Amino acid sequence: MRRNLLAGAFSFVLSLAAGAATQTSSAELQGMVENPCPAPLAEPDAVRRFNEAFLRPGPVDLPHLIGLTRDPSYVAYDAEKKARAARDWAGLCIYREANRKLVGSGERPSIVFLGDSITENWVRADPAFFSDGRVGRGVGGQTSGQMLARFRADVVALRPRIVHIMAGTNDVAGNGGPTSPQAFQDNIKSMVEIARANEIKVVLASIPPADRFLWAPGLKPAGQIVELNVWLRDYASREELGFVDYHTLLADQGGGLPREFGIDGVHPNQAGYAAMRDLAVGVR
């Protein structure tokens, strides 16, 4: 019973993680236009409070979380977010306006953190860390292929000194459909090649630990994550790239994310991100 409640309470976050956007809108744009993106989506209070509770360490108040997911503003936001994702597979619209403002300001980020929901939530959990030239560009549910598709818009166009790439959780989960370790490796290599062509230093992050996915319960990802992390470490060494090992820092003996660091076994909470920060501040 508690497991069912847990899955229900996390429906919003996990729907983003799974990338299961199936809705479309009658108002969607057709063809090629100068600006295909709608105005940024405002986050309602119910979603903000859900995220705060989800990221807060300690006991989980399941009735409170479930109640937030049933709030009409939450439901409407979730539906619109899915509809937008269905029209924007690569997520190119998500940071378009923020990128325009940043480039227009003339400021050059020192580091862009590119990733999925784990990177996206990091900005929510520790906004003070994302200052002094650190910029977050995480999109929930994304695979390495989707990150590659938006690499030029969300990284190269910002002209950072460094890009910190954390990808792989959703590849292992099969969010983008059937894939392979080779496809993941090819996507990482392509991002590295694009970064180098634009004189951007690359730091690869290990895939954080997970021994289950609530949105893909038949999978047992812990071993495959370890194997991909071995490849990431070796590839970074061969290519003289930076490498940050969050997996060893966070993993329990079974290769999962312990409850003290995250309540769903995949996404770190504020305690998890505090531990990650200690490694990330060394990225230069």
PAZAPA-4460 file (N, C-alpha, C; in steps of 0.05 Angstrom, whole numbers, plus 32768, in hexadecimal, padded with zeros to 4 digits):
% residues 284
    n_x    n_y    n_z   ca_x   ca_y   ca_z    c_x    c_y    c_z   seq   type   mol
   8011   7FE8   8000   8000   8000   8000   8011   8019   8000     1      M     A
   8026   8019   8011   8037   8031   8013   8046   8035   7FF8     2      R     A
   804E   801F   7FEB   805C   8022   7FD2   804A   802E   7FBD     3      R     A
   8030   8026   7FBD   801D   8032   7FAA   8019   8050   7FAF     4      N     A
   8017   8057   7FC9   8015   8074   7FCF   802D   8083   7FC7     5      L     A
   8045   8077   7FCB   805E   8084   7FC3   805E   808A   7FA5     6      L     A
   8057   8075   7F96   8057   8079   7F79   8043   808F   7F71     7      A     A
   802B   808F   7F7E   8017   80A3   7F77   8021   80BF   7F7E     8      G     A
   802E   80C2   7F95   8037   80DC   7F9E   804C   80E8   7F8C     9      A     A
   805C   80D6   7F7F   8071   80E0   7F6F   8069   80E1   7F51    10      F     A
   804F   80E0   7F4B   8047   80DE   7F2F   8051   80F5   7F1E    11      S     A
   8052   810D   7F29   805B   8124   7F19   8078   8122   7F13    12      F     A
   8089   811E   7F27   80A6   811C   7F23   80AD   8105   7F11    13      V     A
   80A0   80EE   7F15   80A7   80D6   7F06   809C   80D8   7EE9    14      L     A
   8086   80E6   7EE5   807D   80EA   7EC9   8091   80FA   7EB9    15      S     A
   809E   810D   7EC7   80B3   811D   7EB9   80CB   810B   7EB5    16      L     A
   80D2   80FB   7EC9   80EA   80EA   7EC6   80E6   80D5   7EB0    17      A     A
   80CD   80CB   7EAD   80C8   80B7   7E99   80C5   80C3   7E7D    18      A     A
   80C1   80DE   7E7C   80BE   80EB   7E62   80A5   80E1   7E53    19      G     A
   8090   80DA   7E61   8079   80CD   7E55   8065   80E2   7E4C    20      A     A
   806D   80F3   7E3A   805B   8108   7E31   804C   80FE   7E19    21      A     A
   8031   80FD   7E1B   8022   80F3   7E05   800D   8106   7DFB    22      T     A
   8009   811C   7E09   7FF3   812F   7E02   7FFD   8143   7DED    23      Q     A
   7FEA   814C   7DDD   7FF0   8161   7DCA   7FDB   8177   7DCD    24      T     A
   7FE1   818D   7DC1   7FCF   81A4   7DC3   7FC5   81AD   7DA8    25      S     A
   7FAB   81B5   7DA7   7FA0   81BE   7D8E   7FAD   81D8   7D85    26      S     A
   7FBB   81E6   7D97   7FC7   81FF   7D91   7FE5   81FC   7D8A    27      A     A
   7FEE   81E4   7D87   800B   81E0   7D82   8013   81ED   7D67    28      E     A
   802C   81F7   7D66   8036   8204   7D4E   803C   81EF   7D38    29      L     A
   803A   81F7   7D1F   8040   81E5   7D09   8057   81F0   7CF9    30      Q     A
   8068   81DE   7CEF   807D   81E6   7CDD   8094   81F5   7CEB    31      G     A
   80A4   8204   7CDB   80BB   8212   7CE5   80B4   8230   7CE9    32      M     A
   80B8   823A   7D01   80B2   8255   7D08   80C9   8261   7D17    33      V     A
   80CB   827C   7D18   80E1   8289   7D25   80E3   8282   7D43    34      E     A
   80CC   8283   7D50   80CC   827C   7D6D   80B6   8267   7D72    35      N     A
   80BD   824E   7D73   80A9   8239   7D76   80A1   8234   7D93    36      P     A
   80AC   8244   7DA6   80A8   823D   7DC2   8093   824F   7DCF    37      C     A
   8082   8243   7DE0   806F   8253   7DF0   807E   8261   7E06    38      P     A
   8070   8273   7E14   807C   8280   7E2B   8083   826B   7E40    39      A     A
   8098   8270   7E50   809F   825D   7E65   8088   8257   7E77    40      P     A
   8086   823E   7E80   8070   8235   7E91   8074   823D   7EAE    41      L     A
   8061   824C   7EB9   8064   8254   7ED5   805D   823D   7EE8    42      A     A
   806D   8239   7EFC   8069   8223   7F0F   8056   822B   7F25    43      E     A
   803F   821D   7F28   802C   8224   7F3C   8036   821D   7F58    44      P     A
   8029   8228   7F6C   8032   8224   7F88   8031   8206   7F90    45      D     A
   801D   81F7   7F86   801B   81DB   7F8E   8033   81CB   7F83    46      A     A
   803C   81D1   7F6C   8053   81C4   7F61   806C   81CB   7F70    47      V     A
   806F   81E5   7F76   8086   81EE   7F86   8087   81E0   7FA1    48      R     A
   8070   81DE   7FAE   806F   81D1   7FC8   8074   81B3   7FC6    49      R     A
   806B   81A6   7FB1   8071   818A   7FAC   808F   8186   7FAA    50      F     A
   809C   8196   7F99   80B9   8194   7F95   80C8   8198   7FAF    51      N     A
   80BF   81AB   7FBF   80CD   81B0   7FD8   80CB   8198   7FEA    52      E     A
   80B3   818C   7FEC   80AF   8174   7FFD   80BF   815C   7FF2    53      A     A
   80C0   815A   7FD8   80CE   8144   7FCB   80EC   8145   7FD0    54      F     A
   80F7   815D   7FD1   8113   8161   7FD4   811C   8163   7FF2    55      L     A
   8109   8166   8004   810F   8169   8020   8117   814F   802C    56      R     A
   812E   814D   803A   8136   8135   8048   8123   812E   805F    57      P     A
   8123   8115   8067   8113   810D   807E   80FA   80FE   8076    58      G     A
   80E8   80FA   8089   80D0   80EA   8085   80BE   80F6   806F    59      P     A
   80B0   80E4   8061   809F   80EC   804B   8082   80EE   8054    60      V     A
   8075   8105   804F   8059   8108   8056   8049   8102   803C    61      D     A
   8043   80E8   8039   8036   80DF   8020   801A   80EC   801C    62      L     A
   8009   80EE   8030   7FEF   80FB   802B   7FF2   8118   8021    63      P     A
   8006   8126   802B   800B   8141   8023   8013   8142   8005    64      H     A
   8026   8130   7FFE   802F   812F   7FE2   8018   8127   7FCF    65      L     A
   8008   8114   7FD7   7FF2   810B   7FC6   7FDE   8122   7FC3    66      I     A
   7FD9   8130   7FD8   7FC7   8147   7FD7   7FD0   815C   7FC3    67      G     A
   7FEA   8162   7FC3   7FF5   8176   7FB1   7FF2   816D   7F94    68      L     A
   7FF5   8153   7F8E   7FF3   814A   7F72   7FD6   814B   7F68    69      T     A
   7FC3   814E   7F7A   7FA7   8150   7F72   7F9D   816D   7F71    70      R     A
   7FAE   817F   7F78   7FA6   819B   7F76   7FA1   81A2   7F59    71      D     A
   7F8B   81B1   7F52   7F85   81B7   7F36   7F9C   81C5   7F27    72      P     A
   7FAA   81D7   7F35   7FC0   81E5   7F28   7FD7   81D2   7F21    73      S     A
   7FDB   81BF   7F33   7FF0   81AB   7F2F   7FE9   8199   7F17    74      Y     A
   7FD0   8190   7F16   7FC6   817F   7F00   7FC8   818E   7EE5    75      V     A
   7FC0   81A7   7EE5   7FC1   81B7   7ECC   7FDE   81BB   7EC3    76      A     A
   7FF0   81C1   7ED6   800C   81C5   7ED0   8018   81AC   7EC4    77      Y     A
   8013   8195   7ED1   801D   817C   7EC8   8014   8176   7EAC    78      D     A
   7FFA   817A   7EA6   7FEF   8175   7E8B   7FFD   8187   7E76    79      A     A
   8000   81A1   7E7D   800C   81B3   7E6A   802A   81AC   7E65    80      E     A
   8037   81A4   7E7A   8054   819C   7E77   8057   8184   7E65    81      K     A
   8045   8171   7E68   8046   8159   7E57   803F   8160   7E3A    82      K     A
   802B   8172   7E37   8024   817B   7E1C   803B   8189   7E0E    83      A     A
   8049   819A   7E1D   8061   81A7   7E11   8077   8194   7E0A    84      R     A
   807B   8180   7E1C   8090   816D   7E16   808A   815C   7DFD    85      A     A
   8070   8157   7DF9   8068   8148   7DE1   806E   8158   7DC7    86      A     A
   806E   8173   7DC9   8074   8183   7DB1   8092   818B   7DAF    87      R     A
   80A1   8185   7DC4   80BD   818F   7DC6   80CE   8178   7DD1    88      D     A
   80D3   8163   7DC1   80E1   814B   7DCA   80FC   8151   7DD6    89      W     A
   810B   8163   7DCB   8126   8169   7DD5   8126   817D   7DEC    90      A     A
   810F   8189   7DF2   810E   819D   7E07   811C   81B7   7E00    91      G     A
   811C   81BE   7DE7   812A   81D7   7DDE   811C   81F0   7DE7    92      L     A
   8102   81EE   7DED   80F4   8206   7DF6   80F7   820C   7E14    93      C     A
   80FF   81F8   7E23   80FF   81FB   7E40   8111   8212   7E4A    94      I     A
   8129   8214   7E3F   813C   8229   7E48   8140   823E   7E33    95      Y     A
   8130   823E   7E1E   8134   8251   7E08   8135   826E   7E12    96      R     A
   8121   8276   7E22   811F   8291   7E2B   8135   8297   7E3F    97      E     A
   813B   8285   7E51   8151   8289   7E64   816C   828B   7E56    98      A     A
   8170   827B   7E41   8188   827D   7E31   818A   8298   7E23    99      N     A
   8174   82A1   7E18   8174   82BB   7E0A   817C   82D1   7E1D   100      R     A
   8171   82D1   7E35   8178   82E6   7E48   8195   82E4   7E51   101      K     A
   819F   82CC   7E55   81BA   82C9   7E5F   81CE   82D2   7E49   102      L     A
   81CA   82CA   7E31   81DB   82D2   7E1B   81DA   82F1   7E17   103      V     A
   81C2   82FC   7E19   81BE   8318   7E16   81CB   8329   7E2C   104      G     A
   81CE   831D   7E43   81DB   832B   7E5A   81F9   832E   7E56   105      S     A
   8205   831E   7E44   8221   831F   7E40   8231   830E   7E54   106      G     A
   8223   8302   7E68   8231   82F2   7E7B   8237   82D7   7E6F   107      E     A
   824F   82CD   7E76   8258   82B3   7E6D   8259   829F   7E84   108      R     A
   8249   828A   7E84   8249   8277   7E9B   8264   826A   7E9D   109      P     A
   826C   8264   7EB6   8284   8254   7EB9   827F   8237   7EB4   110      S     A
   8267   822D   7EBD   8260   8211   7EBA   8242   820E   7EB4   111      I     A
   823C   81FF   7EA0   8220   81F7   7E9A   821D   81DA   7EA3   112      V     A
   8209   81D5   7EB4   8203   81BA   7EBD   81EC   81AF   7EAB   113      F     A
   81F3   819D   7E9A   81DF   8191   7E87   81D7   8176   7E92   114      L     A
   81BC   8171   7E92   81B3   8158   7E9C   8195   8154   7E9A   115      G     A
   818B   8141   7EAB   816F   813A   7EAB   8162   8145   7EC4   116      D     A
   814E   8137   7ED0   8140   8141   7EE7   8153   8143   7F00   117      S     A
   8168   8133   7F00   817A   8134   7F17   8189   814F   7F17   118      I     A
   8190   8158   7F00   819C   8173   7EFE   8187   8189   7F01   119      T     A
   816F   8185   7EF6   815A   8199   7EF9   8153   819D   7F16   120      E     A
   8150   8187   7F25   8149   8189   7F41   8160   8195   7F52   121      N     A
   8178   8192   7F49   818F   819D   7F57   818C   81BB   7F5A   122      W     A
   8183   81C8   7F45   817F   81E5   7F46   816A   81EC   7F5A   123      V     A
   8155   81DC   7F5C   8140   81E1   7F6F   814A   81DC   7F8C   124      R     A
   8159   81C7   7F8F   8162   81BF   7FAA   8177   81D1   7FB5   125      A     A
   8188   81DC   7FA4   819F   81EC   7FAD   81A3   8204   7F9B   126      D     A
   8190   8216   7F9A   8192   822D   7F87   81AB   823E   7F8C   127      P     A
   81B5   823F   7FA5   81CC   8250   7FAB   81E5   8245   7F9C   128      A     A
   81E6   822B   7F98   81FD   821F   7F8A   81FE   8229   7F6D   129      F     A
   81E6   822D   7F61   81E5   8235   7F45   81E6   8254   7F44   130      F     A
   81FD   825E   7F4A   8204   827A   7F49   8221   827B   7F42   131      S     A
   822C   8293   7F41   8249   8296   7F3C   8251   8287   7F22   132      D     A
   8240   8289   7F0E   8247   827E   7EF4   823D   8262   7EEF   133      G     A
   8230   8255   7F03   8226   823A   7EFF   8209   823C   7EF4   134      R     A
   8203   822D   7EDF   81E9   822F   7ED2   81DE   8212   7ECF   135      V     A
   81C5   820E   7ED7   81B9   81F4   7ED5   81A8   81F1   7EBC   136      G     A
   81AC   81DC   7EAD   819C   81D6   7E95   8193   81B9   7E96   137      R     A
   8184   81B2   7EAA   8179   8197   7EAC   815C   8196   7EA3   138      G     A
   8154   8180   7E96   8139   817C   7E8D   8130   8160   7E96   139      V     A
   811A   815F   7EA6   8110   8146   7EB0   810A   8132   7E9A   140      G     A
   8111   8119   7E9E   810B   8104   7E8C   811D   8100   7E75   141      G     A
   8131   8111   7E71   8141   8111   7E59   8156   80FB   7E58   142      Q     A
   815A   80F0   7E40   816F   80DD   7E3B   8187   80ED   7E30   143      T     A
   819E   80DE   7E2C   81B5   80EB   7E21   81B1   80F5   7E04   144      S     A
   819F   80E7   7DF6   8199   80F0   7DDA   818B   810B   7DDA   145      G     A
   8179   810F   7DEC   816B   8129   7DEE   817E   813F   7DF7   146      Q     A
   8190   8139   7E09   81A4   814D   7E11   81B6   8154   7DFA   147      M     A
   81BE   8140   7DEA   81CE   8146   7DD2   81BF   8158   7DBF   148      L     A
   81A5   8154   7DBC   8195   8165   7DAA   8194   8182   7DB2   149      A     A
   8195   8187   7DCC   8194   81A3   7DD6   81AF   81AD   7DDF   150      R     A
   81C5   819F   7DD9   81DF   81A6   7DE3   81E8   81C1   7DD8   151      F     A
   81E3   81C6   7DBF   81EB   81E0   7DB3   81DB   81F7   7DC0   152      R     A
   81C2   81F4   7DC3   81B1   820A   7DCD   81B6   820F   7DEB   153      A     A
   81B8   81FA   7DFA   81B9   81FD   7E17   81D6   81FD   7E23   154      D     A
   81EA   81F7   7E12   8205   81F8   7E1C   8216   820A   7E0A   155      V     A
   821A   8202   7DF1   822D   8211   7DE0   8225   822E   7DDD   156      V     A
   820C   8234   7DD9   8203   8250   7DD5   8209   8261   7DEE   157      A     A
   820C   8255   7E05   8212   8265   7E1D   8230   826A   7E21   158      L     A
   8241   825D   7E12   825E   8261   7E12   826A   825C   7E2E   159      R     A
   8264   8246   7E3B   8270   8242   7E55   828D   8238   7E53   160      P     A
   829B   823A   7E68   82B6   822E   7E69   82B5   8210   7E6B   161      R     A
   82A1   8206   7E7B   829E   81EA   7E81   8281   81E1   7E7E   162      I     A
   827E   81C8   7E75   8264   81BB   7E76   8266   81A2   7E87   163      V     A
   8253   819F   7E99   8251   8188   7EAB   823A   8178   7EA1   164      H     A
   8240   8160   7E97   822B   814F   7E8A   8224   8138   7E9C   165      I     A
   820B   8137   7EA5   8201   8120   7EB5   81EA   8114   7EA6   166      M     A
   81EF   80FD   7E9A   81DB   80F0   7E89   81DC   80D2   7E8E   167      A     A
   81C6   80C4   7E88   81C6   80A7   7E89   81B0   809A   7E98   168      G     A
   81A5   80A7   7EAD   8190   809B   7EBD   8178   8093   7EAB   169      T     A
   8170   80A5   7E9A   8158   80A0   7E89   815E   808F   7E71   170      N     A
   8177   808E   7E69   817F   807A   7E54   817C   805E   7E5F   171      D     A
   8185   805A   7E77   8183   8040   7E84   8165   8039   7E88   172      V     A
   8155   804D   7E8F   8138   8048   7E93   8129   8044   7E79   173      A     A
   8136   804A   7E62   8128   8047   7E48   8113   805C   7E43   174      G     A
   8117   8074   7E4E   8103   8089   7E4A   80FF   8091   7E2D   175      N     A
   8114   808F   7E1D   8111   8096   7E00   810C   807E   7DEE   176      G     A
   8105   8068   7DFA   8101   804F   7DEB   8119   803D   7DED   177      G     A
   8119   8027   7DDF   812F   8014   7DE0   8149   8021   7DD8   178      P     A
   815E   801B   7DE7   8178   8027   7DE1   818E   8013   7DE9   179      T     A
   81A7   801C   7DE9   81BD   800A   7DEF   81D4   801A   7DFC   180      S     A
   81E6   800C   7E0A   81FD   801A   7E15   820D   8029   7DFF   181      P     A
   820F   801D   7DE7   821E   802A   7DD2   8211   8045   7DCA   182      Q     A
   81F7   8045   7DC9   81E9   805E   7DC1   81EE   8073   7DD6   183      A     A
   81ED   806C   7DF0   81F4   807F   7E05   8210   8089   7E02   184      F     A
   8223   8077   7DFE   823F   807F   7DFB   8243   8092   7DE3   185      Q     A
   8235   808C   7DCD   8237   809D   7DB5   822D   80B9   7DBB   186      D     A
   8217   80BB   7DCA   820C   80D6   7DD1   821F   80E5   7DE2   187      N     A
   822C   80D8   7DF6   823F   80E6   7E07   8257   80EF   7DF6   188      I     A
   8261   80DE   7DE4   8278   80E5   7DD3   8271   80FD   7DC1   189      K     A
   8259   80FD   7DB7   8251   8113   7DA5   8250   812E   7DB5   190      S     A
   8245   812D   7DCD   8245   8146   7DDD   8261   814F   7DE3   191      M     A
   8273   813D   7DE9   828F   8144   7DEF   829C   8150   7DD6   192      V     A
   8297   8145   7DBF   82A2   814F   7DA6   8298   816B   7DA0   193      E     A
   827E   8170   7DA4   8273   818B   7DA0   827F   819F   7DB3   194      I     A
   8282   8197   7DCC   828D   81A9   7DE0   82AA   81B0   7DD9   195      A     A
   82BA   819C   7DD2   82D6   81A1   7DCB   82D8   81B3   7DB2   196      R     A
   82C7   81AF   7D9F   82C7   81C0   7D87   82C2   81DD   7D8E   197      A     A
   82B5   81E2   7DA5   82AE   81FD   7DAD   82BF   8206   7DC6   198      N     A
   82D5   81F7   7DCB   82E8   81FE   7DE0   82DB   81FF   7DFB   199      E     A
   82C9   81EC   7E00   82BC   81E9   7E1A   82C7   81D0   7E28   200      I     A
   82D2   81D3   7E40   82DC   81BD   7E4F   82C5   81AB   7E58   201      K     A
   82C9   8191   7E58   82B4   817E   7E5F   82BA   8170   7E79   202      V     A
   82A6   816F   7E8A   82A6   815F   7EA3   828F   814B   7EA1   203      V     A
   8295   8132   7EA1   8280   811D   7EA2   827A   8115   7EBE   204      L     A
   8260   8113   7EC4   8258   810A   7EDE   824F   80ED   7EDC   205      A     A
   8255   80DE   7EF1   824A   80C2   7EF2   822C   80C3   7EF4   206      S     A
   821F   80AE   7EEB   8202   80AB   7EEF   81FD   80A6   7F0C   207      I     A
   81EC   80B5   7F19   81E6   80B0   7F35   81DA   8095   7F3A   208      P     A
   81DC   808A   7F52   81D2   806F   7F57   81B3   806D   7F55   209      P     A
   81AA   8055   7F4D   818D   804E   7F4E   818B   8030   7F4B   210      A     A
   817C   8024   7F5C   8177   8007   7F5A   815B   8001   7F52   211      D     A
   814B   8016   7F4C   812F   8012   7F42   8126   802C   7F36   212      R     A
   8112   8029   7F25   8104   8041   7F1A   80E6   803C   7F1F   213      F     A
   80D9   804E   7F2E   80BD   804A   7F33   80AC   804B   7F1A   214      L     A
   80B6   805A   7F05   80A6   805C   7EED   80AD   8045   7ED9   215      W     A
   80C1   8034   7EE0   80C8   801D   7ECF   80CF   8006   7EE2   216      A     A
   80BB   7FFB   7EF1   80C1   7FE9   7F07   80CD   7FCF   7F00   217      P     A
   80CD   7FC7   7EE7   80D8   7FAD   7EDF   80F6   7FAE   7EDC   218      G     A
   8102   7FC6   7EDC   811F   7FC9   7ED7   812F   7FC8   7EF1   219      L     A
   8147   7FBD   7EEF   815A   7FBC   7F06   8173   7FCA   7EFC   220      K     A
   8175   7FE4   7F00   818A   7FF4   7EF2   81A5   7FF5   7F00   221      P     A
   81A8   7FED   7F19   81C0   7FF2   7F28   81D9   7FE8   7F1A   222      A     A
   81D9   7FD0   7F10   81F1   7FC4   7F03   81F8   7FD2   7EE9   223      G     A
   81E4   7FD9   7ED9   81E9   7FE6   7EC0   81F4   8002   7EC5   224      Q     A
   81EA   8010   7ED9   81F5   802A   7EDF   8212   8029   7EE7   225      I     A
   821A   8015   7EF6   8236   8011   7EFE   8247   800D   7EE4   226      V     A
   823D   7FFC   7ED2   824C   7FF7   7EB9   8250   8010   7EA8   227      E     A
   823B   8020   7EA6   823D   8039   7E96   8250   804D   7EA4   228      L     A
   8250   804D   7EBE   8262   805F   7ECD   827F   8057   7EC9   229      N     A
   8284   803D   7EC7   829F   8034   7EC2   82A8   803E   7EA6   230      V     A
   8296   803D   7E93   829C   8047   7E78   82A1   8065   7E79   231      W     A
   828F   8074   7E87   8292   8091   7E89   82AD   8099   7E95   232      L     A
   82B4   808B   7EAA   82CE   8091   7EB7   82E6   808B   7EA5   233      R     A
   82E5   8074   7E97   82FB   806D   7E85   82FC   8080   7E6D   234      D     A
   82E5   8086   7E63   82E4   8099   7E4B   82EF   80B4   7E53   235      Y     A
   82E7   80BE   7E6B   82F1   80D8   7E74   830F   80D7   7E77   236      A     A
   8319   80C1   7E82   8336   80BF   7E86   8345   80BE   7E6B   237      S     A
   833B   80AE   7E58   8347   80AD   7E3D   8347   80C7   7E2F   238      R     A
   8332   80D6   7E31   832F   80EF   7E23   8338   8107   7E33   239      E     A
   8342   8103   7E4B   834B   8118   7E5C   8335   812C   7E63   240      E     A
   831E   8121   7E6A   8307   8131   7E72   8306   8130   7E91   241      L     A
   82F6   8143   7E9C   82F0   8142   7EB8   82DC   812C   7EBE   242      G     A
   82DC   8121   7ED6   82C9   810D   7EDE   82C2   8111   7EFB   243      F     A
   82A8   8110   7F02   829F   8113   7F1D   828E   80FB   7F24   244      V     A
   8296   80ED   7F3A   8289   80D4   7F41   8275   80D8   7F57   245      D     A
   825C   80DF   7F4F   8247   80E1   7F63   823C   80C6   7F6C   246      Y     A
   823F   80B2   7F5A   8234   8098   7F60   8241   808C   7F79   247      H     A
   825B   808C   7F7B   8269   8081   7F92   8261   8090   7FAB   248      T     A
   825E   80AA   7FA8   8257   80BB   7FBF   823B   80B4   7FCA   249      L     A
   8228   80AE   7FB9   820C   80AC   7FC1   8202   808F   7FC4   250      L     A
   820F   807C   7FB7   8203   8061   7FB6   8205   8051   7FD0   251      A     A
   81F0   8041   7FD4   81F1   802E   7FEB   81FE   8014   7FE1   252      D     A
   81FF   8000   7FF1   820D   7FE7   7FEA   8201   7FD8   7FD3   253      Q     A
   81E7   7FDD   7FCE   81D9   7FD0   7FB8   81D9   7FE0   7F9F   254      G     A
   81E7   7FF7   7F9F   81E8   8008   7F87   81CF   8019   7F84   255      G     A
   81C0   801C   7F9A   81A9   802E   7F99   81AE   8048   7FA7   256      G     A
   819A   805A   7FA5   819C   8074   7FB3   818E   8070   7FCE   257      L     A
   819D   8072   7FE4   8191   806E   7FFF   817C   8083   8005   258      P     A
   8169   807C   8016   8153   808D   801D   815C   80A8   8028   259      R     A
   8173   80A8   8036   817C   80C1   8041   8183   80D5   802C   260      E     A
   8189   80CC   8014   8191   80DD   7FFD   817B   80E1   7FE9   261      F     A
   8164   80D3   7FEB   814F   80D6   7FD7   8138   80C3   7FDC   262      G     A
   8120   80CD   7FDB   8109   80BD   7FE4   80FE   80AB   7FCF   263      I     A
   8105   80AE   7FB5   80FB   809C   7FA1   8110   8089   7F95   264      D     A
   8128   808A   7FA0   813D   8078   7F97   814B   8081   7F7E   265      G     A
   8145   8098   7F73   8151   80A2   7F5A   815A   80BF   7F5D   266      V     A
   8148   80D0   7F67   814D   80ED   7F68   8158   80F5   7F83   267      H     A
   816F   8101   7F84   817A   810A   7F9E   8168   811F   7FAB   268      P     A
   8169   8120   7FC6   815C   8135   7FD4   8171   814A   7FDC   269      N     A
   816A   815D   7FEC   817D   8172   7FF3   8196   8167   8001   270      Q     A
   8193   8152   8010   81AB   8145   801D   81BD   8139   8008   271      A     A
   81B1   812C   7FF4   81C0   8121   7FDE   81CF   8136   7FCE   272      G     A
   81C1   814C   7FC8   81CD   8162   7FB9   81E3   8170   7FCA   273      Y     A
   81DF   8171   7FE4   81F4   817D   7FF4   820E   816D   7FF3   274      A     A
   820B   8153   7FF2   8223   8142   7FEF   822F   8145   7FD3   275      A     A
   821E   8147   7FBF   8228   814B   7FA3   8236   8166   7FA0   276      M     A
   822C   817A   7FAE   8238   8194   7FAC   8256   8194   7FB4   277      R     A
   825D   8184   7FC8   8278   8182   7FD1   828B   8179   7FBB   278      D     A
   8281   8168   7FA9   8291   815F   7F92   8290   8174   7F7B   279      L     A
   8278   817F   7F77   8273   8191   7F60   8283   81AB   7F63   280      A     A
   8287   81B4   7F7C   8296   81CE   7F7F   82B2   81CB   7F76   281      V     A
   82BC   81B3   7F73   82D8   81AE   7F69   82DA   81AE   7F4B   282      G     A
   82C3   81B0   7F3D   82C4   81B1   7F20   82D0   81CB   7F17   283      V     A
   82E6   81CA   7F09   82F3   81E2   7EFF   82FA   81DF   7EE1   284      R     A
***
